[in-house]
Amino acid sequence: MLSALEVITTVVVGLMVGVEFSVAFVMNRIFNALPDDAHQQARSHGGRMLGALMPFWYIGSLVLAAIWAVAGWHDHGTRLVLAAAALLIVSVIMSVLLLVPINNRGKAWTPEARPADWKEQMNRWDRYHYARVAVIIAAFTLLVTALT
């Protein structure tokens, strides 16, 4: 049972890392190359769509890692799993304090009703997102290492 939990947790976190990496280094670069109105609309739509999904994915990943740590308390990789869970907590805190406020504003913008500094706000979101991606990659790496 523990082996299945380890694999499920690793796959769920790995998929989350893949999606967030893609947002940071593929999707946002595509959006940035679009004309301003299309760029802003794409970012707003992405914010609505992923903004609805990601809280469950981040919290779910954290819960799975916590269950793994408790279930495998005496295993050799438990400290790595605990460190990964701590990093996932950091990613949730970063999301709530830094990224979600910008996303909540941005997902409501339209070409007719957006602030003059909307690009600056999106650039700030991108910088925070790069840091969050680094944190979840580190968490994923720790989980993979705990499997060995």
GROMACS elastic network, one bead per residue, 0.5 to 0.9 nm:
[ bonds ]
;  ai    aj funct       b0    kb
    1     4     6  0.52801   500
    1     5     6  0.64186   500
    1     6     6  0.87635   500
    2     5     6  0.50246   500
    2     6     6  0.61421   500
    2     7     6  0.86692   500
    2    68     6  0.72622   500
    2    71     6  0.68983   500
    2    72     6  0.70687   500
    3     6     6  0.50606   500
    3     7     6  0.62569   500
    3     8     6  0.85890   500
    3   147     6  0.88439   500
    4     7     6  0.51698   500
    4     8     6  0.60266   500
    4     9     6  0.84487   500
    5     8     6  0.51060   500
    5     9     6  0.59346   500
    5    10     6  0.84007   500
    5    64     6  0.75869   500
    5    65     6  0.88558   500
    5    67     6  0.82919   500
    5    68     6  0.65289   500
    6     9     6  0.52597   500
    6    10     6  0.60922   500
    6    11     6  0.85819   500
    6    64     6  0.85384   500
    6    65     6  0.82691   500
    6    68     6  0.65000   500
    6   143     6  0.82155   500
    6   146     6  0.89284   500
    6   147     6  0.72885   500
    7    10     6  0.51199   500
    7    11     6  0.60574   500
    7    12     6  0.85246   500
    7   147     6  0.84329   500
    8    11     6  0.51722   500
    8    12     6  0.60467   500
    8    13     6  0.85400   500
    8    64     6  0.82275   500
    9    12     6  0.51986   500
    9    13     6  0.61070   500
    9    14     6  0.83136   500
    9    61     6  0.66245   500
    9    62     6  0.89386   500
    9    64     6  0.56254   500
    9    65     6  0.63781   500
    9    68     6  0.78928   500
    9   143     6  0.82382   500
   10    13     6  0.52890   500
   10    14     6  0.58273   500
   10    15     6  0.84938   500
   10    61     6  0.87247   500
   10    65     6  0.85939   500
   10   140     6  0.69360   500
   10   143     6  0.62672   500
   10   144     6  0.66846   500
   10   147     6  0.89033   500
   11    15     6  0.60114   500
   11    16     6  0.85053   500
   12    15     6  0.52754   500
   12    16     6  0.62878   500
   12    17     6  0.87087   500
   12    57     6  0.79617   500
   12    60     6  0.85007   500
   12    61     6  0.65294   500
   12    64     6  0.88039   500
   13    16     6  0.50293   500
   13    17     6  0.61645   500
   13    18     6  0.86089   500
   13    57     6  0.82516   500
   13    58     6  0.82651   500
   13    61     6  0.58268   500
   13    62     6  0.87639   500
   13   136     6  0.79701   500
   13   137     6  0.88849   500
   13   139     6  0.82773   500
   13   140     6  0.62002   500
   13   143     6  0.87022   500
   14    17     6  0.50466   500
   14    18     6  0.61943   500
   14    19     6  0.87346   500
   14   136     6  0.88935   500
   14   137     6  0.82296   500
   14   140     6  0.62213   500
   15    19     6  0.62252   500
   15    20     6  0.86032   500
   16    19     6  0.51922   500
   16    20     6  0.61477   500
   16    21     6  0.83994   500
   16    54     6  0.83869   500
   16    57     6  0.70706   500
   16    58     6  0.78413   500
   16    61     6  0.85036   500
   16   136     6  0.83944   500
   17    20     6  0.52017   500
   17    21     6  0.58564   500
   17    22     6  0.83859   500
   17   133     6  0.69130   500
   17   136     6  0.63185   500
   17   137     6  0.62326   500
   17   140     6  0.75710   500
   18    21     6  0.50987   500
   18    22     6  0.60377   500
   18    23     6  0.85997   500
   19    22     6  0.50656   500
   19    23     6  0.62181   500
   19    24     6  0.87026   500
   20    23     6  0.50027   500
   20    24     6  0.61992   500
   20    25     6  0.86040   500
   20   129     6  0.82151   500
   20   130     6  0.89707   500
   20   132     6  0.87845   500
   20   133     6  0.63991   500
   20   136     6  0.89665   500
   21    24     6  0.51230   500
   21    25     6  0.59865   500
   21    26     6  0.77377   500
   21   130     6  0.83488   500
   21   133     6  0.63970   500
   21   137     6  0.88813   500
   22    25     6  0.53563   500
   22    27     6  0.61462   500
   22    28     6  0.83522   500
   23    26     6  0.57273   500
   23    28     6  0.58098   500
   23    29     6  0.84662   500
   23   129     6  0.89882   500
   24    27     6  0.66251   500
   24    28     6  0.58768   500
   24    29     6  0.76442   500
   24   126     6  0.69910   500
   24   129     6  0.69733   500
   24   130     6  0.65603   500
   24   133     6  0.79533   500
   25    28     6  0.65393   500
   25    29     6  0.63363   500
   25    30     6  0.89193   500
   25   130     6  0.89008   500
   26    29     6  0.53842   500
   26    30     6  0.62870   500
   26    31     6  0.87650   500
   27    30     6  0.50814   500
   27    31     6  0.61606   500
   27    32     6  0.85756   500
   28    32     6  0.59538   500
   28    33     6  0.86365   500
   28    39     6  0.88836   500
   28    42     6  0.89884   500
   28    43     6  0.77263   500
   28   126     6  0.82866   500
   29    32     6  0.50189   500
   29    33     6  0.64524   500
   30    33     6  0.53487   500
   30    34     6  0.69062   500
   30    39     6  0.85379   500
   31    34     6  0.53662   500
   31    35     6  0.85046   500
   31    38     6  0.76958   500
   31    40     6  0.79163   500
   31    42     6  0.64692   500
   31    43     6  0.70579   500
   32    35     6  0.79163   500
   32    36     6  0.81232   500
   32    39     6  0.59665   500
   32    40     6  0.87258   500
   33    36     6  0.86791   500
   33    39     6  0.74293   500
   34    37     6  0.79878   500
   34    38     6  0.59276   500
   34    39     6  0.50919   500
   34    40     6  0.87804   500
   35    38     6  0.55236   500
   35    39     6  0.58448   500
   35    40     6  0.85380   500
   36    40     6  0.60064   500
   36    41     6  0.84626   500
   36   111     6  0.82499   500
   37    40     6  0.52953   500
   37    41     6  0.61319   500
   37    42     6  0.85730   500
   37   110     6  0.80148   500
   37   111     6  0.54243   500
   37   112     6  0.89667   500
   38    41     6  0.50297   500
   38    42     6  0.59734   500
   38    43     6  0.85126   500
   38   111     6  0.83576   500
   39    42     6  0.52335   500
   39    43     6  0.62418   500
   39    44     6  0.86175   500
   40    43     6  0.51329   500
   40    44     6  0.60817   500
   40    45     6  0.85690   500
   40   106     6  0.83154   500
   40   109     6  0.76406   500
   40   110     6  0.73273   500
   40   111     6  0.70758   500
   40   114     6  0.87684   500
   40   118     6  0.82136   500
   40   119     6  0.83114   500
   41    44     6  0.50265   500
   41    45     6  0.60502   500
   41    46     6  0.84450   500
   41   107     6  0.84656   500
   41   109     6  0.76703   500
   41   110     6  0.65449   500
   41   111     6  0.72510   500
   42    45     6  0.51401   500
   42    46     6  0.60143   500
   42    47     6  0.84301   500
   43    46     6  0.50495   500
   43    47     6  0.59916   500
   43    48     6  0.86298   500
   43   106     6  0.74847   500
   43   107     6  0.72746   500
   43   122     6  0.83778   500
   44    48     6  0.62777   500
   44    49     6  0.86671   500
   44   103     6  0.80132   500
   44   105     6  0.89283   500
   44   106     6  0.55991   500
   44   108     6  0.66208   500
   44   109     6  0.65172   500
   44   110     6  0.78959   500
   45    48     6  0.51340   500
   45    49     6  0.61093   500
   45    50     6  0.84545   500
   45   107     6  0.64126   500
   45   108     6  0.88793   500
   46    49     6  0.51266   500
   46    50     6  0.57573   500
   46    51     6  0.75167   500
   46   107     6  0.77472   500
   47    50     6  0.55489   500
   47    51     6  0.51245   500
   47    52     6  0.80902   500
   47   103     6  0.58530   500
   47   104     6  0.76555   500
   47   106     6  0.71101   500
   47   107     6  0.52140   500
   47   108     6  0.89728   500
   48    51     6  0.50737   500
   48    52     6  0.61956   500
   48    53     6  0.89120   500
   48   103     6  0.81417   500
   48   104     6  0.82375   500
   48   106     6  0.88489   500
   48   107     6  0.55338   500
   48   108     6  0.83500   500
   49    52     6  0.55602   500
   49    53     6  0.68136   500
   49    54     6  0.89154   500
   50    53     6  0.50250   500
   50    54     6  0.57025   500
   50    55     6  0.87553   500
   51    54     6  0.56697   500
   51    55     6  0.71124   500
   51   100     6  0.79483   500
   51   103     6  0.74626   500
   51   104     6  0.82953   500
   51   107     6  0.86917   500
   52    55     6  0.68591   500
   52    56     6  0.80976   500
   53    56     6  0.58641   500
   53    57     6  0.65626   500
   53    58     6  0.89835   500
   54    58     6  0.59367   500
   54    59     6  0.83865   500
   55    58     6  0.52610   500
   55    59     6  0.60493   500
   55    60     6  0.81686   500
   55    92     6  0.81929   500
   55    95     6  0.87434   500
   56    59     6  0.52857   500
   56    60     6  0.56070   500
   56    61     6  0.82776   500
   57    60     6  0.50035   500
   57    61     6  0.59457   500
   57    62     6  0.85284   500
   58    61     6  0.52062   500
   58    62     6  0.63006   500
   58    63     6  0.87137   500
   58    88     6  0.73984   500
   58    89     6  0.88092   500
   58    91     6  0.79140   500
   58    92     6  0.66214   500
   59    62     6  0.50416   500
   59    63     6  0.61158   500
   59    64     6  0.85851   500
   59    88     6  0.83648   500
   59    89     6  0.85579   500
   59    92     6  0.74034   500
   60    63     6  0.50638   500
   60    64     6  0.61146   500
   60    65     6  0.85742   500
   61    64     6  0.51549   500
   61    65     6  0.61847   500
   61    66     6  0.85899   500
   61    85     6  0.84666   500
   61    88     6  0.76024   500
   62    65     6  0.51386   500
   62    66     6  0.61351   500
   62    67     6  0.86384   500
   62    84     6  0.86532   500
   62    85     6  0.58326   500
   62    86     6  0.85401   500
   62    88     6  0.58038   500
   62    89     6  0.69270   500
   62    92     6  0.87615   500
   63    66     6  0.50341   500
   63    67     6  0.61375   500
   63    68     6  0.85334   500
   63    85     6  0.83742   500
   64    67     6  0.51198   500
   64    68     6  0.61222   500
   64    69     6  0.86260   500
   64    85     6  0.88858   500
   65    69     6  0.61692   500
   65    70     6  0.86995   500
   65    81     6  0.64936   500
   65    82     6  0.75881   500
   65    84     6  0.74226   500
   65    85     6  0.56606   500
   65    88     6  0.86559   500
   65   143     6  0.83217   500
   66    69     6  0.50547   500
   66    70     6  0.62707   500
   66    71     6  0.85362   500
   66    81     6  0.78568   500
   66    82     6  0.73013   500
   66    85     6  0.63500   500
   67    70     6  0.51447   500
   67    71     6  0.58979   500
   67    72     6  0.83046   500
   68    71     6  0.51295   500
   68    72     6  0.58304   500
   68    73     6  0.80105   500
   68    78     6  0.81265   500
   68    81     6  0.73502   500
   68    82     6  0.89292   500
   69    72     6  0.53284   500
   69    73     6  0.55527   500
   69    74     6  0.89288   500
   69    75     6  0.88243   500
   69    77     6  0.86677   500
   69    78     6  0.55725   500
   69    79     6  0.80140   500
   69    80     6  0.88817   500
   69    81     6  0.58392   500
   69    82     6  0.61433   500
   69    85     6  0.84345   500
   70    73     6  0.50147   500
   70    74     6  0.87486   500
   70    78     6  0.83353   500
   71    74     6  0.84203   500
   71    75     6  0.89953   500
   72    75     6  0.52620   500
   72    76     6  0.85419   500
   72    77     6  0.81877   500
   72    78     6  0.64183   500
   73    76     6  0.84891   500
   73    77     6  0.86888   500
   73    78     6  0.58530   500
   73    79     6  0.87224   500
   74    77     6  0.84736   500
   74    78     6  0.69754   500
   75    78     6  0.56879   500
   75    79     6  0.88253   500
   76    79     6  0.75561   500
   76    80     6  0.86557   500
   76   146     6  0.77340   500
   77    80     6  0.53291   500
   77    81     6  0.64016   500
   77    82     6  0.87849   500
   77   143     6  0.84684   500
   77   145     6  0.77511   500
   77   147     6  0.70205   500
   77   148     6  0.79540   500
   78    82     6  0.60991   500
   78    83     6  0.85322   500
   78   146     6  0.71221   500
   79    83     6  0.61209   500
   79    84     6  0.85394   500
   79   146     6  0.82895   500
   80    83     6  0.50175   500
   80    84     6  0.61220   500
   80    85     6  0.85676   500
   80   139     6  0.87972   500
   80   142     6  0.55190   500
   80   143     6  0.66413   500
   80   145     6  0.74519   500
   80   146     6  0.57267   500
   81    85     6  0.60954   500
   81    86     6  0.85437   500
   81   139     6  0.82663   500
   81   142     6  0.65695   500
   81   143     6  0.57108   500
   81   145     6  0.89161   500
   81   146     6  0.64466   500
   82    86     6  0.61422   500
   82    87     6  0.86499   500
   83    87     6  0.63005   500
   83    88     6  0.86503   500
   83   139     6  0.73380   500
   83   142     6  0.72982   500
   83   143     6  0.88444   500
   84    87     6  0.50696   500
   84    88     6  0.62079   500
   84    89     6  0.86518   500
   84   136     6  0.82844   500
   84   138     6  0.73471   500
   84   140     6  0.69543   500
   84   141     6  0.81386   500
   84   142     6  0.56680   500
   84   143     6  0.63302   500
   85    89     6  0.62083   500
   85    90     6  0.86500   500
   85   139     6  0.70914   500
   85   143     6  0.89737   500
   86    89     6  0.50092   500
   86    90     6  0.63512   500
   86    91     6  0.87471   500
   86   139     6  0.82087   500
   87    91     6  0.62308   500
   87    92     6  0.86923   500
   87   135     6  0.61716   500
   87   136     6  0.68183   500
   87   138     6  0.75369   500
   87   139     6  0.57003   500
   88    92     6  0.62776   500
   88    93     6  0.86372   500
   88   135     6  0.74843   500
   88   136     6  0.64229   500
   88   139     6  0.65287   500
   89    92     6  0.51119   500
   89    93     6  0.62146   500
   89    94     6  0.85538   500
   90    93     6  0.50761   500
   90    94     6  0.60382   500
   90    95     6  0.84815   500
   90   132     6  0.84000   500
   90   135     6  0.76416   500
   90   136     6  0.89483   500
   91    94     6  0.50226   500
   91    95     6  0.60534   500
   91    96     6  0.86552   500
   91   131     6  0.89451   500
   91   132     6  0.57397   500
   91   133     6  0.83560   500
   91   135     6  0.64751   500
   91   136     6  0.67618   500
   92    96     6  0.61921   500
   92    97     6  0.85615   500
   92   132     6  0.88865   500
   93    96     6  0.52073   500
   93    97     6  0.59913   500
   93    98     6  0.80648   500
   94    97     6  0.53417   500
   94    98     6  0.54113   500
   94    99     6  0.67549   500
   94   100     6  0.86777   500
   94   128     6  0.78877   500
   94   129     6  0.88473   500
   94   131     6  0.89160   500
   94   132     6  0.69591   500
   95    98     6  0.55663   500
   95   100     6  0.56599   500
   95   101     6  0.86171   500
   95   128     6  0.86048   500
   95   129     6  0.84250   500
   95   132     6  0.77999   500
   96    99     6  0.63068   500
   96   100     6  0.53211   500
   96   101     6  0.73170   500
   97   100     6  0.67572   500
   97   101     6  0.70376   500
   98   101     6  0.63682   500
   98   102     6  0.72065   500
   98   125     6  0.77030   500
   98   128     6  0.69123   500
   98   129     6  0.89527   500
   99   102     6  0.54960   500
   99   103     6  0.60847   500
   99   104     6  0.85986   500
   99   124     6  0.87959   500
   99   125     6  0.58984   500
   99   126     6  0.87761   500
   99   128     6  0.67048   500
   99   129     6  0.71833   500
  100   104     6  0.58458   500
  100   105     6  0.85263   500
  100   125     6  0.89304   500
  101   104     6  0.51857   500
  101   105     6  0.64689   500
  101   106     6  0.86862   500
  102   105     6  0.52797   500
  102   106     6  0.60725   500
  102   107     6  0.86150   500
  102   121     6  0.68947   500
  102   122     6  0.76871   500
  102   124     6  0.84733   500
  102   125     6  0.65550   500
  103   107     6  0.59062   500
  103   108     6  0.87490   500
  103   122     6  0.85452   500
  103   125     6  0.77064   500
  104   107     6  0.55900   500
  104   108     6  0.70224   500
  105   108     6  0.58271   500
  105   109     6  0.69792   500
  106   109     6  0.53270   500
  106   110     6  0.87473   500
  106   114     6  0.81686   500
  106   118     6  0.77320   500
  106   121     6  0.83330   500
  106   122     6  0.79098   500
  107   110     6  0.84736   500
  108   113     6  0.86540   500
  108   114     6  0.84361   500
  109   112     6  0.80031   500
  109   113     6  0.57899   500
  109   114     6  0.50317   500
  109   115     6  0.81357   500
  109   118     6  0.88093   500
  110   114     6  0.58332   500
  111   114     6  0.61729   500
  114   117     6  0.82872   500
  114   118     6  0.65617   500
  115   118     6  0.53493   500
  115   119     6  0.88976   500
  116   119     6  0.79719   500
  116   120     6  0.88123   500
  117   120     6  0.52018   500
  117   121     6  0.63169   500
  117   122     6  0.87484   500
  118   121     6  0.50676   500
  118   122     6  0.61897   500
  118   123     6  0.85992   500
  119   123     6  0.60751   500
  119   124     6  0.85558   500
  120   123     6  0.50270   500
  120   124     6  0.62308   500
  120   125     6  0.86494   500
  121   124     6  0.50388   500
  121   125     6  0.62126   500
  121   126     6  0.86162   500
  122   126     6  0.61339   500
  122   127     6  0.87203   500
  123   127     6  0.63099   500
  123   128     6  0.87523   500
  124   127     6  0.51640   500
  124   128     6  0.63659   500
  124   129     6  0.84935   500
  125   128     6  0.52243   500
  125   129     6  0.59743   500
  125   130     6  0.86608   500
  126   130     6  0.61449   500
  126   131     6  0.87290   500
  127   130     6  0.52003   500
  127   131     6  0.65737   500
  127   132     6  0.88008   500
  128   131     6  0.52114   500
  128   132     6  0.62691   500
  128   133     6  0.86822   500
  129   133     6  0.60386   500
  129   134     6  0.85714   500
  130   133     6  0.50951   500
  130   134     6  0.63287   500
  130   135     6  0.87771   500
  131   134     6  0.51257   500
  131   135     6  0.63873   500
  131   136     6  0.88902   500
  132   136     6  0.62848   500
  132   137     6  0.85380   500
  133   136     6  0.52279   500
  133   137     6  0.60297   500
  133   138     6  0.85272   500
  134   137     6  0.51300   500
  134   138     6  0.62128   500
  134   139     6  0.87033   500
  135   138     6  0.51609   500
  135   139     6  0.63212   500
  135   140     6  0.87333   500
  136   140     6  0.60448   500
  136   141     6  0.84443   500
  137   140     6  0.50318   500
  137   141     6  0.60775   500
  137   142     6  0.86099   500
  138   141     6  0.50352   500
  138   142     6  0.62587   500
  138   143     6  0.87298   500
  139   142     6  0.51552   500
  139   143     6  0.63281   500
  139   144     6  0.87517   500
  140   143     6  0.50776   500
  140   144     6  0.62156   500
  140   145     6  0.85418   500
  141   144     6  0.51616   500
  141   145     6  0.60859   500
  141   146     6  0.85505   500
  142   145     6  0.50039   500
  142   146     6  0.60749   500
  142   147     6  0.88011   500
  143   146     6  0.50213   500
  143   147     6  0.65992   500
  144   147     6  0.52995   500
  144   148     6  0.71865   500
  145   148     6  0.55056   500
